[in-house]
Amino acid sequence: MSGLVRSRHRDRAHAGRRGERELASNRREPSAEEITDSASRAAANLRRACAVVLGGQSGRSPPRRLRGSLRHDLLVFPRGDLCRQRGALLGSPSRDVPRDGAFFNRLLASAHGAFRAEEANVSVTNPKELAGRAAAELVRDGMRVGLGTGSTVHFTLVRLAERIRAERLRITGVPTSDDTERKARELGIPLVELGSVERLDLTIDGADEIDGRFDMIKGGGGALLREKVVASISEREAIVVGEDKVVERLGVRFRLPIEVVPFAAPVVERALVSLGATPSLRKRNDGATFVSDNHNWILDCAFAGGIADAARLERALKAVPGVVETGLFLGLAHVLLVGCNDGRVEVREK
């Protein structure tokens, strides 16, 4: 080891021991104000950084990215378990420091309470969050629930996880995409395979556009095939959107996704042009071709003036060899929850 490296190690060791001495010298009990303030800061950090940890999975130390943001909050508490066990959070290699996250869970209990109190006093203004969270209240104990895909449904998943913890809500979910499955597992939502259920009590999903007849364009997230399969076996389908997604005519602003077999893409593209569409192969942000969870491609189709007859177009598209599924969802929605910019949630039923 070079002299410079040894010097740096000595400096770090001295700094660490100096911090320990300063901490040990501070033997006063924390005030109630300090405890409340620290718990509130910790709650905010937890909410921003890691919903899965906020879910209270016992026995886990927090993710590394949380340790820095929580460091100050933890060191507010100079005595007792908080003093002795802070290494469980900060990654101390000391042998006498427990590494099972028990200390973190005790802090979490305080932080979670502060978060609840804070949440009750904060008005949610994001229309998508308003609608997504409201839809989670439709779920009842014992339900089998289809879990849609997209940014609005994300808020539904978060709220469902909160209800599962707070109310001991017993549900089973069927995800419509790999992304939703990952998020649901992280949040602690119980999942089952689609093949293990014959019917679903309720599916909650988003939409890219929805008109007054509750006909929709979906598939902006690339999960249109699985979303339509899950919707088809649901007793009720609740759609959550911001008010900007409610339109008079489908296809005016949002292009219609068509999932196709890669081999057949050139043939399908020519057929789409003959039907009046301007198709474009979907790309990822890095420029590579987007591939669905089912290993297919997606053609996003623009229609000048929008889609005049969605049912007729659906029949024509499904007749083209190589078309796996379309993003037209007709007659599948039963309830629409619209998050409004003024903070209201409009609930419309078909």
LINSULGI-V704628 format. One record per backbone hydrogen bond with DSSP energy under -1.0 kcal/mol. NH is the residue of the N-H (numbers start at 1). CO is the residue of the C=O. If there is no record, write none. Layout:
BEGIN
<<NH:CO> <NH:CO>>
END
This chain:
BEGIN
<<6:2> <7:3> <8:4> <9:5> <10:6> <11:7> <12:8> <13:9> <14:10> <15:11> <16:12> <17:13> <18:14> <19:15> <20:16> <21:17> <22:18> <23:19> <24:20> <25:21> <27:25> <35:31> <36:32> <37:33> <38:34> <39:35> <40:36> <41:37> <42:38> <43:39> <44:40> <45:41> <46:42> <47:43> <48:44> <49:45> <50:46> <54:50> <55:51> <56:53> <58:56> <66:63> <70:66> <71:67> <74:70> <75:71> <77:74> <83:79> <84:80> <85:81> <88:85> <89:86> <90:86> <91:87> <92:87> <97:94> <105:101> <106:102> <107:103> <108:104> <109:105> <110:106> <111:107> <112:108> <113:109> <114:110> <115:111> <116:112> <117:113> <118:114> <119:115> <120:116> <121:118> <122:119> <130:126> <131:127> <132:128> <133:129> <134:130> <135:131> <137:134> <138:135> <139:136> <142:170> <143:140> <145:172> <146:202> <147:174> <148:204> <154:150> <157:153> <158:154> <159:155> <160:156> <161:157> <162:158> <163:159> <164:160> <165:161> <166:162> <167:163> <172:143> <173:190> <174:145> <176:147> <181:177> <182:178> <183:179> <184:180> <185:181> <186:182> <187:183> <189:184> <192:173> <196:193> <197:194> <200:233> <201:144> <202:144> <203:236> <204:146> <205:238> <208:217> <209:217> <210:245> <211:215> <214:211> <216:329> <217:209> <218:327> <222:219> <227:223> <228:224> <229:225> <230:226> <231:227> <232:228> <234:231> <235:200> <238:203> <239:335> <240:205> <241:337> <243:339> <245:242> <246:243> <247:210> <256:301> <258:299> <259:325> <260:297> <261:322> <264:261> <265:262> <268:264> <269:265> <270:266> <271:267> <272:268> <273:269> <274:270> <276:273> <277:272> <278:302> <280:300> <282:298> <284:288> <287:284> <290:282> <292:296> <295:292> <297:260> <299:258> <300:280> <301:256> <302:278> <306:303> <307:250> <313:309> <314:310> <315:311> <316:312> <317:313> <318:314> <320:317> <323:320> <324:259> <325:259> <327:257> <329:216> <334:237> <335:237> <336:348> <337:239> <338:346> <339:241> <340:344> <343:340> <346:338> <348:336> <350:334>>
END
